[in-house]
Amino acid sequence: MASINKVTWIGRLTGPKGEIAYRIITEVAPHFPAITFTIVGGPLSERFSIAAGDNVLLSDFIEDVNQQFQESDLVIGAGRVALEAMAFGLPVIAVGEACYIGAIDDETIDEAKATNFGDCADQQDWQALRLIDDITRLVSGEKLPLEKYTDYLADYRIYKVAPQVMHCYEQAMIRATLARFAEVPVLTYHRVLPVAPQGSKFNVYVTVDELERQLTQLKRRGFQFVTFKDIAQGLKPTKPIILTFDDGYEDNYLYLLPLLKKHNAKAVIFVLADDALTNNRWDIELGEPEAALMSSEQIDECHLSGHVEIASHGLSHRRLTTLTDDEINFEVSASKQRLEALINDEVVSFAYPYGDCDQRVSQAVAAAGYRFGVATISGPVKMADDLMRIRRITMFPKTDGFKFWKKTSGWYLRYCKIKGKDFVNVSGRS
């Protein structure tokens, strides 16, 4: 690190930033008479002119900030000023409107990033003595890891920042769309069969006739069949309902898909991404009859139909809350990648196996890039309040007539909460 003869501070000279500049001029610069402190910003006022000592240069706003950086040995600043100075390979002391971070090195970089280099945090008192001490140490020869500054800046590259910004906008639009509804009925199904199966222990099925009656009723009542992907892509329905089918059974391809085509309806099928898994072995172990899962070709055909959103149910139907962090991350990330490779499209929603999730799991799902995390009997009534813990309403055989109308009424979840049921059904399986 070269000797320090020129220190630069850049920012507006009003408000909290102006106070920082003024106190650098009056409390810090006098301790270093051999160093020139250049204060770049405006509007300049008599207050600053009177306070500036012999080693302080006041410069109004300038067009060529890069030239100023090139003439500096040390930069004091926050936000964009700190980032641009680091990009020039200059030593930086981060001092923001809210707090003092200090010289940027391995020990301070995480706090600097978390606070926009001192501008965004709980308000702290001015730290003149710390700034004087940091400058003194650098003047005395202490070196900062300037060779690491490029690595520090990696999180600010456009290819990383742009997707995050777009994600924030997208989440805001999704919430704005959903906030209009006190409840959006999200129905949980599993199997669709011509006749009831023999020996079913959990009754995770509806018959073709039952589902057709339900689709007919929903259409008559003016519902719009939408998917999570529809909402993510900006659709603004007036009376939405979301039909979801867990596990990806082959009968979804054989019997559900034709019904969706016949009624011009849509559904979300949460499939398991481990193509070595061919049946419901997690339920067979508990006494449920064996049921085949869709093949990769059938999953892709459902997607290409335009009537099905293919979504993730993990790799192999493991209870995620019992896994390590690494195992959870693999289940949610690898399943997304495999399914996206299969259907050549983005997978935006994830349903927690068994409906079981906690904060670790929901955070992992969000970090993997899913827009929606879908539970069963956990989460708020209003979908917009927590997109990573969406409540659903479980459908069972013989849910016809008034029962079905009540579950799709748009007030069913609030009714259950008032009744003290907390939405618990006979089974929360998924």
C-alpha positions, 0 to 999 in steps of 0.5 A, spaced: 500 500 500 502 506 498 503 512 503 497 516 504 498 523 502 491 524 499 484 522 502 478 523 499 470 524 501 465 524 496 457 525 498 452 531 498 453 536 503 446 536 506 443 532 511 446 526 515 452 526 509 453 533 510 454 532 517 459 527 516 463 531 512 463 537 516 466 533 522 471 530 518 473 537 516 473 539 524 475 533 528 479 529 524 483 533 518 486 537 524 490 531 527 493 529 520 496 536 518 501 532 512 495 529 509 490 533 504 483 531 505 479 533 499 471 534 500 467 533 494 460 534 494 455 540 494 452 545 495 458 548 498 456 553 504 460 558 508 459 554 514 464 549 510 468 554 508 470 557 514 471 550 518 476 548 512 483 548 515 489 549 511 489 541 509 482 541 507 480 542 499 473 543 498 470 541 491 463 542 488 460 537 484 464 534 479 463 530 473 469 526 473 469 522 479 474 517 476 479 522 476 478 524 483 479 516 485 485 516 481 488 522 485 487 519 492 490 514 496 484 513 501 477 514 500 472 515 506 465 513 504 459 509 504 454 506 499 456 507 491 462 511 493 465 505 497 464 500 492 467 504 486 473 506 490 474 499 492 473 497 484 479 502 483 483 498 488 483 503 493 483 502 501 476 504 503 474 506 510 466 505 510 463 511 514 455 511 513 449 515 515 447 510 520 454 507 523 461 506 522 464 500 519 471 502 519 477 500 514 474 494 509 478 487 510 476 480 512 473 482 518 469 488 516 466 486 509 460 482 511 457 488 516 459 493 510 455 489 505 449 488 510 449 495 511 450 498 505 457 500 508 454 504 513 448 507 510 443 502 512 443 500 520 440 502 527 443 509 528 449 510 532 453 516 535 459 519 530 465 515 531 471 520 530 476 517 535 475 510 531 476 514 524 482 517 527 485 511 529 483 507 523 487 513 519 493 513 523 494 505 523 494 506 515 498 511 515 503 507 520 503 502 514 498 497 516 496 494 510 489 492 507 487 486 503 486 490 496 488 484 492 481 481 495 477 487 494 475 484 487 472 478 490 468 482 495 465 486 489 463 479 486 456 480 489 455 486 486 456 484 479 450 485 474 449 478 473 448 477 480 444 483 482 439 484 476 436 477 478 435 479 485 432 486 483 427 482 478 425 477 484 423 483 488 419 486 483 416 479 481 414 478 489 411 485 490 407 484 484 405 477 486 403 480 493 399 485 490 395 480 486 394 476 491 392 481 497 386 483 493 383 476 496 382 474 503 382 467 501 384 463 495 382 456 495 388 452 494 385 444 493 390 438 495 388 432 491 393 426 490 390 420 485 384 420 480 381 413 479 375 411 475 373 407 481 375 407 488 381 403 490 381 397 494 384 397 501 386 404 501 388 406 508 389 414 507 383 415 502 388 420 498 384 419 491 377 422 488 374 418 482 373 421 475 366 422 476 367 426 483 372 430 480 368 432 473 362 434 478 367 438 482 370 441 475 363 443 472 361 446 479 367 450 479 366 453 472 358 454 473 360 458 479 365 463 475 372 460 478 378 461 474 383 455 474 390 458 475 396 455 477 402 458 481 406 460 475 400 464 472 400 468 478 408 469 477 407 471 470 403 477 472 396 474 471 391 478 475 385 473 476 378 475 478 376 469 482 382 464 482 382 457 484 388 453 484 387 445 484 394 441 486 395 434 485 401 431 490 406 426 488 405 425 480 401 419 480 400 415 473 393 416 474 394 424 473 396 423 466 391 417 465 385 420 468 386 428 470 389 430 464 383 428 459 379 432 464 383 438 464 383 438 457 375 437 456 373 442 461 379 447 459 381 447 466 388 447 469 392 444 475 399 444 478 402 437 479 407 436 484 412 431 482 418 427 485 424 428 481 428 422 482 426 418 476 428 411 479 422 412 484 417 409 480 411 408 486 409 410 492 414 406 496 413 411 502 406 409 503 406 402 501 411 401 507 405 404 511 400 399 508 397 403 502 396 400 496 402 400 491 400 406 485 405 407 479 408 414 478 408 418 472 414 417 467 419 422 465 415 422 458 408 423 461 410 428 466 413 432 460 407 431 456 403 434 461 407 440 461 406 441 454 399 440 454 398 447 457 393 445 462 399 443 467 404 446 471 409 441 473 412 443 480 417 440 485 415 435 491 422 434 492 427 428 490 424 422 493 418 424 498 423 425 504 420 429 510 425 435 510 424 437 517 428 431 519 434 432 514 441 436 515 441 443 512 445 440 506 440 434 505 435 439 505 438 444 500 440 438 495 432 435 495 430 442 493 435 445 489 437 438 485 429 437 484 428 444 481 434 443 476 432 436 474 425 438 473 427 444 469 432 440 465 426 435 463 421 440 461 425 445 459 422 451 463 422 454 470 419 450 476 416 456 480 413 452 486 415 447 491 410 442 495 413 440 502 412 432 503 407 431 508 406 438 508 412 438 513 416 445 514 419 449 518 423 455 518 430 452 515 426 448 510 422 454 507 428 458 507 432 453 503 426 453 498 426 460 497 434 460 497 433 455 491 429 460 487 422 458 488 417 463 488 412 459 492 412 454 498 406 450 499 404 446 505 398 443 507 395 445 514 400 451 516 401 458 514 396 464 514 389 464 511 391 470 506 396 467 501 399 474 500 402 474 507 407 468 506 408 465 499 413 460 502 407 457 507 401 457 503 395 453 506 391 448 502 384 445 503 385 437 502 380 433 498 377 426 500 372 422 496 365 423 496 366 431 498 360 433 494 354 438 494 355 442 500 361 440 503 365 441 496 361 448 496 363 450 503 371 448 502 371 452 496 367 458 498 372 463 499 371 463 507 372 456 509 379 457 512 377 463 516 371 458 518 375 453 520 380 458 524 374 461 528 371 454 530 378 452 533 380 447 528 386 451 525 384 447 519 386 440 521 383 435 516 383 428 518 389 427 514 394 432 512 398 428 508 401 430 501 
